[in-house]
Amino acid sequence: MLIWFSVLADWLVYDLLGLSSQNQLGQAVHFFVEDTTKIFALLIVMIYAIGWLRASLNVERVRDYLSGKPKVVGYGLGSGFGAITPFCSCSSIPVFLGFTSAGIPIGITMAFLLTSPLINEVAILLLFSLLGLKVTLLYVLTGITIGILGGALLDLLKAERWLQPLAAKAYARGQLSTATAIPPGQSSTQAASTMGWQQRHQFAKSETVEIFGRVWKWVIIGVGIGAALHGFVPAGWLEANLGDGQWWSVPLAVLMGIPLYANATGVIPVLESLLLQGVPLGTTLAFCMSTVAVSFPEFVMLKQVMQWRLLALLFVLLLVSFTILGWVLNLV
């Protein structure tokens, strides 16, 4: 399915505009066209699908199930759910709002949000086929651990106070009992079940229009920056500067990954290339995880639901986690 976005980009950039696939400008424009159209399509589909689910979701049951578990179990469930779902930065806002609207604790929501872009089933299969079971398990366990520990820390700091008004209101509504919104004598389960197909469609449609209207320009800005770097960073520069494994190479690799744009699936071939060129495993994983989870487009979009203080805390948390991970793996 996603190959059609590449075909469309080929036609627009190479055939219609006449740019060459062999020069940096052509590669950058192709990257921008392919990823912008792909993200817009995925964004619309994901917002609508999540809106449809929210329209029929029994939020009390979800909230009660998660709140009835020990917090560490909740973080594990949130992180594990993030690892098995194909969400990325393009769907982070509707997923975040869906979780907060259901009244799910912010730590569990953040455990999901931290893990989801790092791991998906395609990336796991690709990583296993290229680098074997050991590296695959290490990558997966690292991503889940970062999600669990990050969610616990953000819960401890009461990070919900640093949400943007849109997300804060959704979280506050989710924390309140939904009984007042249900007609007398009718249970929340009955209210959800009586919502017809047309009502669910209208709810999902309004969610799609509202959220897409907020974020489309940020997608263009973020992908545009990523495309410029993708097209104009010289090939082989990373391998030449990060291959010796000095202590400073890990934080440098993490910082270098921030402005780049890639999802967990797309970064796996980069990971393989770096390892084959002699870049140490710790430095490689730190760079790739930074590219996926701390990328500029991800944070530009999350700015719509988080205040700067929470974004900065999330940013530092991920940088420190990836740097420590890289150092430890390089030592062993």
GIKANOR-V963789 format. One record per run of one state. SS is the DSSP state (A for helix, B for strand, O for the rest). FROM is the first residue (numbers start at 1). TO is the last residue. If there is no record, write none. Layout:
BEGIN
ss from to
SS FROM TO
SS FROM TO
END
This chain:
BEGIN
ss from to
O 1 2
A 3 16
O 17 23
A 24 55
O 56 58
A 59 67
O 68 70
A 71 84
O 85 88
A 89 101
O 102 105
A 106 116
O 117 120
A 121 156
O 157 158
A 159 162
B 163 163
O 164 164
A 165 175
O 176 177
A 178 181
O 182 187
A 188 193
O 194 196
A 197 232
O 233 236
A 237 242
O 243 246
A 247 258
O 259 263
A 264 276
O 277 280
A 281 293
O 294 295
A 296 302
O 303 305
B 306 306
O 307 307
A 308 331
O 332 332
END
